[in-house]
Amino acid sequence: MGRIQLLPDLLISQIAAGEVVERPASALKELLENSLDAGSSEIRANLEEGGINLIRVADDGAGIDAGDLANALARHATSKITSLAELEAVASLGFRGEALASIAAVARLTLTSRVGAAEHAWRIAAQDGALTAIEPAALSKGTVAEVRDLFFNTPVRRTFLRTPATEYGHCEEAMRRAALARPETTFEMRHNGRIVWHCPAQDVAARVMALLGEDFAAAARSVDQSAGDLRLHGLAGLPAYSRSGRDAQYLFVNGRYVRDKLLGHAVRQAYRDILHHDRHPAYVLYLELPPEQVDVNVHPAKTEVRFRQAQAVHQFIFHALEQALGRASALPAAAEQSGQATAPHFSNVTFGTNLHQGGGAAWSPQTLPPRASEPQAYYGMVAEALTESPQQAESMPPLGYALGQVAGVYVLAENDQGLVVVDMHAAHERILYEGLKTALDEQRLAAQPLLIPLVFQATVLEMATATENHAALAAMGFEITAASPSHLAVRATPALLAKADAEQLAREVLREIREFGASEALAGRRNEILATLACHSAVRARRRLTLPEMNALLRDMERTERTDQCNHGRPTWFQLTMADLGRLFMRGK
């Protein structure tokens, strides 16, 4: 083993670059953040060969003074912070003073900049750790950063790059994230001399539509909730727009794109009742909170954050999204969008949104619904005034009145907009599920004592969590106590989950309490069981219903939250307007 010695500065920078500059998209991200921090109103990126040969970012920001150009390329040099207090409340995207130095260590970097009061611009270049002399240059305003031949002096790193097309895809995603983060800023992207896209300054909705498409914008629900210093706003896609991957998930904290475990869990929890487990939601969400309440100095890439009050943030995100996805909205507003249908395949027919509270009554949340084998017993409770026809009604309810059934599977109804088609099993499943949750939430979960306590070896964290959260565990139906300094004993579990593996259930609940708080620990497990019960109890396909029974189902749909989808994320109803029907039958042609 050799003697300990100081590494050369260039090698130090090249090692540090590995954490900051993984591929061309990483360098592009850092340059874009510098431009945004400079207060730019317009940013233009020009790439060649996916950014491998060239990344050029030009902005109209404040610029860099000639005397600061050399420092801008030095390690740990920044204008963003000057003290620990400023670091703990940093509001800028960059602050570590590593990005330009790291890029300069693994590429040929040229920096040209002009501040507003200067007679002309100045230029400096860096290669292999050496800086050129500063020289005059022509530039009307702002800064131009030009990165050529990325990893030219670290050939092993260069071999890990993918094809230019793949690297361009990552660069475009980095540009998209920056453009979504700052819709008030104009962005333009060129690749190999061709303009790929141009986004003028616009509001959030227009920017989202421009970058994620009209389909997402049409299938998204607006979110805007505040609580104290926290605010969440943006667009959350409905389950009908779910994806097979996480390619349409954008979450920003104070304008910074992040991939955060805590926030991701809160979003998944909000979608848990309306999305199939194999699908992923699409969303563009902006979380705003005081800078001192979030720590962004977690990783050099700055995409991970920590919150001072993590559980409060988690609960706020979860409830804000759950409320936005489950809130009532008027059927006519949804039906207006359905005019875009061009079908006969119904691919663009508007999927129903949640409805206003409708008339009629249903079983009380305090009373569990009858079995599906007794639909008359269930619907009989709400058939008092539901036999009236559309002509007899003073005002048409949102889902209208039933006309009949198709194959014992679908209910057809007429409303002010035209024809409503309802999947009766899917709709009834959602109604039962929400009722079961309500009934369960109004009482403490019953505990089922184990005849023989289950003892298992626990980690230090599990021991501490069980000891510190005894009351919370008891409220959820658990009794978990210390059997020894290193073992826990499960003496009771929730009666609802009596058949579950007690050790696995205990470990998962303790982990959830430790990471996300006691209130969310059992929700996922509990809801899985209730969803299964609702599915098995819902009225089955091929079941013939009377008109009063069909109308009772429609009224309950109007009064039930999240009734747009069943528990697996499938739609429960569609609206066909008179215009849709006219196009299908080619009326007027």
C-alpha positions in Angstrom: 0.0 0.0 0.0 1.4 3.4 -1.1 1.9 6.5 1.0 -1.0 8.9 1.5 -0.6 11.9 -0.8 -2.8 14.8 -2.1 -4.5 14.2 -5.4 -3.9 16.6 -8.3 -6.6 19.3 -8.6 -7.7 18.1 -12.0 -8.2 14.5 -10.7 -10.2 15.8 -7.8 -12.5 17.7 -10.1 -12.8 14.7 -12.4 -13.8 12.5 -9.4 -16.3 15.1 -8.2 -17.7 15.4 -11.8 -18.8 11.8 -11.5 -21.4 12.9 -8.9 -22.6 15.9 -10.9 -22.1 15.1 -14.6 -23.3 11.6 -15.3 -24.3 12.2 -19.0 -25.0 15.1 -21.3 -28.4 15.6 -19.7 -26.7 16.2 -16.3 -24.6 19.0 -17.7 -27.6 20.5 -19.5 -29.6 20.5 -16.3 -26.8 22.4 -14.4 -26.5 25.0 -17.1 -30.3 25.5 -17.3 -30.4 26.0 -13.5 -27.7 28.6 -13.7 -29.7 30.4 -16.4 -32.8 30.3 -14.3 -31.0 31.6 -11.2 -29.7 34.5 -13.3 -33.3 35.7 -13.7 -33.5 34.8 -17.4 -36.7 35.4 -19.3 -35.6 33.4 -22.4 -33.4 30.3 -22.5 -32.2 28.6 -25.7 -30.5 25.2 -25.8 -28.7 23.9 -28.9 -27.4 20.2 -28.9 -25.4 18.1 -31.3 -25.4 14.3 -31.3 -27.6 14.1 -28.2 -25.3 16.6 -26.4 -22.3 14.4 -26.7 -20.6 16.7 -29.2 -22.1 20.0 -28.1 -24.4 21.5 -25.4 -24.9 25.2 -25.9 -27.2 27.2 -23.5 -27.8 30.9 -24.1 -29.9 33.1 -21.8 -30.7 36.8 -21.3 -30.1 36.8 -17.6 -28.0 39.1 -15.4 -24.7 37.9 -16.8 -21.3 37.4 -15.1 -18.9 40.3 -14.5 -15.6 40.0 -16.2 -13.8 39.8 -12.9 -15.8 36.8 -11.8 -15.5 34.6 -14.9 -12.4 32.8 -13.6 -14.0 32.2 -10.2 -17.2 30.9 -12.0 -15.1 27.9 -13.2 -13.4 27.3 -9.9 -14.5 24.6 -7.4 -16.7 25.7 -4.5 -17.2 29.2 -5.9 -20.7 30.6 -6.0 -22.7 33.8 -5.7 -25.7 32.0 -4.3 -24.8 31.7 -0.6 -22.2 33.1 1.8 -23.0 31.4 5.1 -24.5 28.4 6.8 -27.7 30.4 7.6 -28.2 31.1 3.9 -27.5 27.5 3.0 -30.3 26.4 5.4 -32.8 28.7 3.7 -31.5 28.6 0.1 -34.0 29.6 -2.5 -31.8 29.3 -5.6 -31.6 26.1 -7.7 -27.8 26.1 -7.6 -25.6 26.8 -4.5 -22.8 24.2 -4.2 -20.4 25.9 -6.6 -19.5 22.6 -8.3 -21.3 22.4 -11.6 -19.2 24.5 -14.0 -15.9 23.3 -12.4 -17.1 19.6 -12.8 -18.1 20.2 -16.4 -14.9 21.9 -17.2 -12.9 18.9 -15.8 -14.5 16.5 -18.3 -15.2 18.7 -21.4 -14.1 21.7 -23.3 -16.0 24.6 -21.8 -16.4 28.1 -23.0 -18.2 30.8 -21.0 -19.2 34.1 -22.7 -21.1 36.7 -20.6 -22.1 40.3 -20.6 -23.7 42.2 -17.7 -26.1 45.0 -18.5 -23.7 47.9 -17.8 -20.7 46.5 -19.6 -19.5 47.9 -23.0 -19.1 44.4 -24.4 -19.0 40.7 -23.4 -16.1 38.7 -22.1 -15.1 35.1 -22.8 -13.1 32.5 -20.9 -12.4 28.9 -21.8 -11.3 25.8 -19.8 -9.7 22.5 -20.8 -8.0 19.9 -18.6 -8.0 22.2 -15.6 -6.3 25.1 -17.4 -8.0 28.4 -18.1 -7.4 30.7 -21.0 -7.0 34.5 -20.6 -10.2 36.5 -20.5 -10.8 38.2 -23.9 -13.5 40.5 -25.3 -16.4 38.9 -27.1 -19.6 39.9 -28.9 -22.8 39.2 -27.0 -25.8 41.5 -26.6 -26.9 40.3 -23.2 -26.8 37.4 -20.7 -24.6 34.3 -20.8 -23.7 31.6 -23.3 -22.2 28.4 -21.9 -20.8 26.0 -24.6 -19.8 22.5 -23.7 -18.0 20.4 -26.4 -16.7 16.8 -26.5 -18.1 15.6 -23.2 -15.7 13.1 -21.5 -13.1 13.5 -24.2 -10.4 13.2 -21.5 -12.0 10.4 -19.6 -12.5 7.8 -22.3 -13.8 5.1 -20.0 -16.7 7.4 -18.9 -17.4 8.2 -22.6 -17.8 4.5 -23.4 -20.7 4.3 -20.9 -22.7 6.8 -22.9 -25.6 5.5 -25.0 -26.5 6.3 -28.6 -27.0 9.9 -29.5 -30.7 9.3 -29.8 -30.9 7.9 -26.3 -28.8 10.7 -24.8 -30.9 13.3 -26.6 -34.0 11.8 -25.0 -32.5 12.3 -21.6 -31.6 15.9 -22.5 -35.0 16.6 -23.8 -36.4 15.4 -20.5 -34.1 17.7 -18.6 -35.3 20.6 -20.7 -38.9 19.6 -20.2 -38.5 19.6 -16.4 -36.9 23.0 -16.5 -39.7 24.4 -18.8 -42.4 22.9 -16.5 -40.7 24.4 -13.5 -40.7 27.9 -14.9 -43.7 28.4 -17.3 -43.1 32.2 -17.2 -39.8 31.7 -19.0 -39.5 31.2 -22.7 -37.6 28.0 -23.7 -36.4 26.8 -27.1 -34.6 23.6 -27.9 -32.6 22.7 -31.1 -31.0 19.4 -32.0 -28.6 19.0 -34.8 -29.6 22.4 -36.2 -33.4 21.8 -36.1 -35.8 23.4 -33.7 -37.4 20.6 -31.7 -39.8 22.8 -29.7 -40.4 26.3 -28.7 -42.4 27.4 -25.6 -43.2 31.0 -25.1 -43.8 32.4 -21.7 -47.3 31.1 -20.6 -49.3 30.0 -17.6 -49.0 26.6 -16.0 -52.0 25.0 -17.8 -50.8 26.2 -21.3 -47.2 25.0 -20.6 -48.4 21.6 -19.4 -50.6 21.2 -22.5 -47.7 22.2 -24.7 -45.3 19.7 -23.2 -47.5 16.8 -22.1 -50.2 17.1 -24.8 -53.9 17.9 -25.0 -54.8 14.4 -23.9 -53.2 14.8 -20.5 -54.6 18.3 -20.0 -58.2 17.1 -20.9 -57.9 14.1 -18.5 -56.4 16.1 -15.6 -58.0 17.7 -12.6 -56.9 21.0 -11.2 -55.3 21.0 -7.8 -54.9 24.1 -5.6 -54.8 23.6 -1.8 -53.2 25.5 1.0 -52.6 24.8 4.7 -50.5 27.3 6.7 -47.2 27.8 4.9 -47.8 24.9 2.5 -49.4 25.1 -0.9 -49.9 22.4 -3.6 -51.1 23.3 -7.0 -50.9 21.9 -10.5 -52.7 19.2 -12.5 -53.3 15.6 -11.4 -54.3 13.1 -14.1 -57.5 11.1 -13.7 -57.1 7.2 -13.6 -58.4 7.1 -17.2 -55.0 8.6 -18.2 -52.9 6.2 -16.1 -49.6 5.0 -17.6 -47.6 1.8 -17.7 -44.5 3.7 -16.4 -43.6 6.8 -14.5 -42.8 8.9 -17.5 -45.4 11.6 -16.8 -44.7 12.4 -13.2 -43.4 15.8 -12.4 -43.2 17.1 -8.8 -41.5 20.4 -8.0 -40.6 21.8 -4.6 -40.1 25.6 -4.7 -39.5 25.3 -8.4 -37.0 22.5 -8.1 -37.7 19.1 -9.8 -37.4 16.4 -7.2 -37.6 12.6 -6.9 -38.5 12.2 -3.3 -39.6 9.0 -1.5 -41.8 10.8 1.0 -43.7 12.8 -1.6 -44.0 9.8 -4.0 -45.6 7.8 -1.2 -48.1 10.5 -0.5 -49.1 10.7 -4.1 -49.4 6.9 -4.4 -51.6 6.9 -1.3 -53.9 9.5 -2.8 -54.4 7.3 -5.9 -54.6 4.0 -4.1 -58.4 3.7 -4.3 -58.8 4.7 -7.9 -55.9 3.2 -9.8 -54.9 -0.4 -10.6 -51.7 -1.5 -9.0 -50.0 -2.1 -12.3 -50.7 1.5 -13.5 -49.0 4.8 -12.6 -50.6 8.2 -12.3 -49.7 11.2 -14.4 -49.3 14.6 -12.7 -47.6 18.0 -12.7 -47.6 19.3 -9.2 -45.9 22.2 -7.5 -45.3 22.2 -3.7 -44.4 25.6 -2.2 -43.2 26.1 1.3 -40.7 28.4 3.2 -37.1 27.5 2.1 -36.0 27.0 5.7 -38.5 24.1 6.0 -36.8 22.0 3.4 -33.2 20.8 3.1 -32.0 20.7 -0.6 -28.4 20.0 0.3 -28.8 16.2 0.3 -27.1 15.1 -2.9 -24.9 16.9 -5.5 -27.6 16.3 -8.1 -30.0 18.2 -5.9 -33.0 16.0 -6.8 -33.4 14.7 -3.3 -34.8 16.8 -0.4 -35.6 16.4 3.3 -38.4 18.2 5.1 -38.2 19.6 8.6 -41.8 18.3 9.3 -41.9 15.3 7.0 -45.1 13.8 8.3 -47.0 17.1 8.1 -45.9 17.5 4.5 -46.9 13.9 3.7 -50.3 14.3 5.2 -50.9 17.6 3.4 -50.0 16.2 0.0 -52.1 13.1 0.5 -55.2 14.9 1.7 -54.9 17.7 -0.9 -54.6 15.2 -3.8 -57.3 12.9 -2.4 -59.7 15.8 -2.1 -59.0 17.1 -5.6 -59.4 13.6 -7.1 -62.6 12.9 -5.2 -64.3 16.2 -5.1 -67.7 16.7 -6.8 -68.0 18.5 -10.1 -70.9 19.2 -12.5 -71.8 16.7 -15.2 -72.6 19.3 -17.8 -69.0 20.6 -17.6 -67.7 17.1 -18.4 -70.2 16.5 -21.1 -69.1 19.7 -23.0 -65.8 18.1 -23.6 -67.3 15.0 -25.1 -68.1 17.0 -28.2 -64.6 16.1 -29.3 -65.7 12.5 -30.0 -65.0 11.4 -33.5 -65.8 7.8 -33.0 -67.5 5.0 -33.6 -64.8 3.6 -31.4 -65.7 6.0 -28.5 -62.0 6.6 -28.0 -62.5 10.3 -27.3 -65.9 10.1 -25.6 -65.6 12.0 -22.3 -65.2 9.9 -19.2 -67.4 11.0 -16.4 -66.2 13.2 -13.6 -67.5 13.2 -10.1 -71.0 14.6 -9.7 -72.9 17.0 -7.6 -74.8 15.6 -4.7 -77.9 14.0 -6.2 -81.4 13.3 -5.0 -82.6 10.0 -3.4 -81.4 8.1 -0.5 -79.2 5.1 0.1 -78.2 2.8 2.9 -76.7 4.6 5.8 -73.0 4.5 6.4 -73.7 3.1 9.8 -75.4 0.1 8.2 -73.5 -2.3 6.0 -75.2 -2.9 2.6 -77.1 -6.1 1.9 -75.4 -8.8 -0.1 -75.3 -8.6 -3.9 -77.6 -11.7 -4.0 -80.3 -9.5 -2.6 -80.4 -6.5 -4.9 -84.0 -5.9 -4.2 -83.2 -5.5 -0.5 -80.6 -2.9 -1.2 -82.4 -0.9 -3.9 -85.8 -1.3 -2.1 -84.6 1.1 0.5 -84.3 3.9 -2.0 -87.1 3.3 -4.5 -89.7 5.7 -2.8 -89.8 8.5 -5.4 -87.4 7.0 -8.0 -90.0 5.6 -10.4 -90.7 9.0 -12.0 -89.8 9.4 -15.6 -87.7 12.3 -17.1 -91.0 13.9 -18.2 -92.3 13.9 -14.6 -89.2 15.3 -13.0 -89.0 19.0 -12.4 -85.2 19.0 -13.0 -83.0 16.3 -14.5 -80.4 14.9 -12.2 -76.8 14.8 -13.5 -76.9 11.1 -14.5 -80.5 11.3 -15.6 -83.1 8.5 -15.5 -82.7 4.8 -16.4 -84.0 3.5 -19.7 -83.0 -0.1 -19.4 -80.2 -2.6 -19.4 -77.9 -4.1 -22.0 -77.1 -7.8 -21.5 -77.5 -7.4 -17.8 -74.2 -5.6 -17.7 -74.7 -1.9 -18.6 -77.4 0.5 -17.5 -78.6 3.0 -20.1 -79.9 6.4 -18.9 -81.0 9.6 -20.5 -79.9 13.0 -19.1 -79.9 16.6 -20.4 -76.8 15.9 -22.5 -77.9 12.7 -24.1 -77.1 9.1 -23.3 -75.3 7.8 -20.2 -73.8 4.3 -20.2 -73.0 2.8 -16.8 -71.1 -0.4 -15.9 -73.4 -1.4 -13.0 -70.9 -3.8 -11.3 -68.1 -1.3 -11.4 -70.3 1.6 -10.2 -71.9 -0.5 -7.4 -68.4 -1.7 -6.3 -67.2 1.9 -5.8 -70.4 2.7 -3.8 -70.0 -0.3 -1.5 -66.3 0.4 -1.0 -66.8 4.0 0.0 -69.6 2.9 2.4 -67.4 0.2 4.0 -64.6 2.7 4.6 -67.0 5.2 6.2 -68.5 2.6 8.4 -65.0 1.4 9.5 -63.7 4.9 10.0 -66.4 5.7 12.5 -65.3 3.2 15.0 -62.0 1.9 16.4 -60.7 -1.2 14.7 -61.5 -4.3 16.7 -58.4 -6.3 17.9 -58.2 -10.0 17.6 -56.0 -11.5 20.4 -53.7 -14.3 19.3 -54.0 -17.6 21.2 -50.2 -17.8 21.3 -48.3 -14.6 21.0 -46.0 -14.5 18.0 -42.4 -13.6 19.1 -39.8 -12.5 16.5 -36.4 -10.9 16.6 -36.6 -7.2 16.0 -34.2 -4.5 14.9 -33.3 -1.6 17.2 -35.5 0.7 15.1 -38.4 -1.7 15.3 -38.1 -2.0 19.1 -38.0 1.8 19.5 -41.0 2.3 17.2 -43.1 -0.2 19.0 -42.3 1.2 22.4 -42.9 4.9 21.3 -46.1 4.2 19.5 -48.0 1.9 21.8 -51.1 4.0 21.9 -51.2 4.5 18.1 -50.8 0.7 17.5 -53.6 0.0 20.0 -55.9 2.3 18.1 -55.3 0.3 15.0 -56.0 -3.0 16.6 -52.4 -4.0 17.4 -50.8 -5.1 20.6 -47.1 -5.3 20.1 -44.9 -5.4 23.2 -41.3 -6.1 24.1 -40.6 -9.7 24.9 -36.9 -9.1 25.5 -34.4 -6.4 24.7 -34.2 -7.8 21.1 -37.6 -9.5 20.5 -41.1 -8.2 20.0 -44.3 -10.1 20.8 -47.4 -9.7 18.7 -50.3 -10.3 21.0 -53.2 -9.0 18.9 -53.8 -7.9 15.4 -56.8 -6.1 13.7 -59.7 -8.5 13.4 -60.1 -7.5 9.8 -56.6 -8.8 9.1 -56.8 -11.9 11.3 -55.6 -14.2 8.5 -52.6 -12.2 7.5 -49.0 -13.2 8.5 -48.7 -11.6 11.9 -44.9 -11.1 11.8 -44.9 -9.6 8.3 -47.8 -7.4 9.1 -46.2 -6.1 12.3 -42.9 -5.4 10.6 -44.7 -3.5 7.7 -46.8 -1.5 10.1 -43.8 -0.5 12.2 -41.9 0.5 9.1 -44.8 2.6 7.9 -45.2 4.3 11.2 -41.5 5.1 11.3 -41.4 6.5 7.8 -44.8 8.0 7.2 -46.7 8.2 10.6 -49.2 6.1 12.3 -52.3 7.4 10.5 -51.1 6.0 7.2 -49.6 2.8 8.4 -52.6 0.5 8.1 -54.5 2.3 5.4 -53.1 0.4 2.5 -53.7 -3.0 4.0 -57.1 -2.1 5.3 -58.2 -0.7 1.9 -57.0 -3.8 0.1 -59.3 -5.9 2.2 -62.2 -3.6 1.9 -61.8 -3.4 -1.9 -61.9 -7.1 -2.1 -65.1 -7.2 0.0 -66.7 -4.6 -2.1 -65.9 -6.4 -5.4 -67.3 -9.6 -4.1 -70.4 -7.9 -2.7 -71.3 -5.7 -5.7 -74.2 -6.6 -7.9 -73.0 -9.2 -10.4 -73.0 -9.0 -14.2 -76.1 -10.6 -16.0 -78.2 -9.5 -13.1 -81.5 -8.1 -14.3 -82.6 -4.9 -12.4 -85.9 -3.1 -12.3 -86.1 0.6 -13.4 -86.3 1.7 -9.7 -83.2 -0.3 -8.9 -81.3 1.2 -11.8 -82.4 4.7 -10.8 -81.3 4.0 -7.2 -77.9 3.1 -8.5 -77.7 6.3 -10.5 -78.6 8.4 -7.5 -76.0 6.7 -5.3 -73.4 7.3 -7.9 -74.2 11.0 -7.8 -73.7 11.1 -4.0 -70.6 9.0 -3.8 -67.0 10.3 -4.0 -64.6 8.9 -6.6 -67.6 7.2 -8.4 -65.9 7.8 -11.7 -63.8 4.7 -11.3 -64.1 1.3 -9.6 -61.5 0.3 -7.0 -59.3 -1.0 -9.8 -59.2 2.2 -11.8 -61.7 1.2 -14.5 -64.3 3.7 -15.6 -67.8 3.3 -14.3 -69.7 5.4 -16.8 -69.5 7.3 -20.1 -71.4 10.2 -21.5 -72.6 10.3 -25.2 -74.0 13.7 -26.1 -76.6 14.2 -28.8 -73.8 15.6 -30.9 -71.8 12.3 -30.4 -74.8 10.3 -31.4 -75.5 12.5 -34.4 -71.9 11.9 -35.6 -72.2 8.1 -35.1 -75.3 8.0 -37.3 -74.0 10.6 -39.7 -76.9 12.9 -39.2 -76.8 16.1 -41.2 -74.6 14.6 -43.9 
